[in-house]
Amino acid sequence: MPIWKQPISVEELTHRHRNTAPELLGIEFLEVGDDYVKGRVPVDHRTVQPYGILHGGVSVVLAETLGSTAAAHCVPAGHRVVGLDINANHIRSASSGWVTGMATPVHVGRSTMVWQIELRNEAGELTCVSRLTLAVLAPK
């Protein structure tokens, strides 16, 4: 059963992120399921650090983009979600191709949410695990 309280689709997410950091980094939304959002980031000149591997901060941008976007669609219209904390454990580097992430809920509450985001390289190997905690803000 879907957890979304607002309309959500790959097209809507792509449109919402026009002219933002995720678009500048080449982040693409791939899929929306009943309780998850998938997206990916290219490993290219925009996203690598000087050693030629995906910058850890870019992994965090992908994780926060997927988690906060998903969370924003789990609240009633007019409510907002804002990040309180994000952590990331970098497991394996990626030096080419795409890194794909999937955000799934750990806790969807009235005042807070917690989302887990796993990032994987093109071989399906885990590159990063992130956990995002958000506050739910009621309309003013």
C-alpha positions in Angstrom: 0.0 0.0 0.0 1.5 3.4 -1.0 2.7 5.7 1.8 2.4 8.9 -0.3 0.0 11.7 0.8 0.8 13.9 -2.2 1.1 13.1 -5.9 4.5 11.7 -6.8 6.1 10.6 -10.0 9.5 10.6 -11.7 8.3 13.4 -13.9 7.1 15.5 -10.9 10.4 15.0 -9.0 12.5 15.9 -12.1 10.4 19.1 -12.6 10.6 20.1 -8.9 14.4 19.9 -9.0 15.0 22.0 -12.0 17.7 24.7 -11.4 18.8 23.1 -8.2 22.0 21.4 -7.0 20.8 17.9 -7.8 20.2 19.0 -11.4 23.6 20.6 -11.7 25.3 17.4 -10.5 23.3 15.3 -13.0 21.1 13.5 -10.5 18.3 11.7 -12.2 15.1 10.2 -10.6 14.5 6.7 -11.9 11.6 5.1 -10.1 8.9 5.7 -7.4 7.4 2.6 -5.7 4.8 2.3 -3.0 7.4 3.1 -0.3 10.6 4.1 -2.0 12.3 6.5 -4.4 15.3 5.6 -6.6 17.7 7.9 -8.4 21.2 8.0 -9.6 24.2 10.3 -10.1 26.9 10.1 -12.8 30.5 9.6 -11.8 32.0 12.3 -14.0 33.9 15.6 -14.0 31.1 17.3 -12.0 31.1 14.7 -9.2 34.6 13.3 -8.6 37.2 14.4 -6.2 40.9 14.8 -7.2 41.6 11.0 -6.9 39.0 10.5 -9.7 36.5 8.8 -7.5 33.0 9.9 -6.5 33.2 12.7 -4.0 31.7 11.6 -0.6 29.8 14.8 -0.4 28.1 14.0 -3.7 27.0 10.7 -2.2 25.5 12.6 0.6 23.7 15.0 -1.8 22.2 12.0 -3.6 21.2 10.4 -0.3 19.6 13.6 1.1 17.9 14.4 -2.2 16.2 11.0 -2.4 15.3 10.8 1.3 14.0 14.4 1.7 12.1 14.2 -1.6 10.4 11.0 -0.5 9.6 12.4 3.0 8.1 15.5 1.5 5.5 13.4 -0.3 4.6 11.6 2.9 3.1 14.7 4.6 -0.2 16.4 4.0 -0.3 19.4 1.6 1.1 22.5 3.2 3.4 20.7 5.6 7.2 20.7 5.0 10.1 18.5 6.0 13.6 19.8 6.9 16.7 17.8 7.6 17.8 17.4 11.2 20.7 15.0 10.7 22.3 12.9 8.0 25.2 10.5 8.3 26.9 8.4 5.6 29.2 5.4 5.8 31.3 5.2 2.6 31.9 1.5 1.9 33.4 1.3 -1.6 34.6 3.9 -4.1 33.2 4.4 -7.6 35.3 5.8 -10.4 33.0 5.5 -13.4 29.5 4.9 -14.5 26.5 5.7 -12.3 25.8 5.3 -8.6 22.2 4.5 -7.9 20.4 5.1 -4.6 17.2 3.9 -3.0 15.5 5.7 -0.1 13.2 3.6 2.1 11.4 4.7 5.3 12.6 3.5 8.7 10.0 5.7 10.6 7.3 8.0 9.2 5.8 9.9 12.1 3.8 13.1 12.6 6.7 15.1 13.8 9.8 13.3 12.6 10.9 10.8 9.9 13.9 8.6 9.4 14.9 7.3 6.0 17.6 4.8 5.0 19.4 5.4 1.7 21.6 2.7 0.1 23.9 3.7 -2.8 25.2 1.0 -5.2 27.6 1.1 -8.2 26.7 -0.4 -11.6 27.8 -3.9 -10.4 25.3 -3.7 -7.6 28.0 -3.3 -4.9 27.2 -1.2 -1.9 29.1 2.1 -2.0 27.4 4.1 0.8 24.8 3.7 3.5 23.1 6.8 4.8 20.5 7.6 7.3 18.5 10.9 7.2 16.4 12.3 10.0 13.9 15.0 9.2 11.5 17.2 11.1 7.9 17.6 9.9 6.8 21.2 10.0 3.1 22.1 10.1 1.8 25.0 8.0 2.2 28.4 9.7 
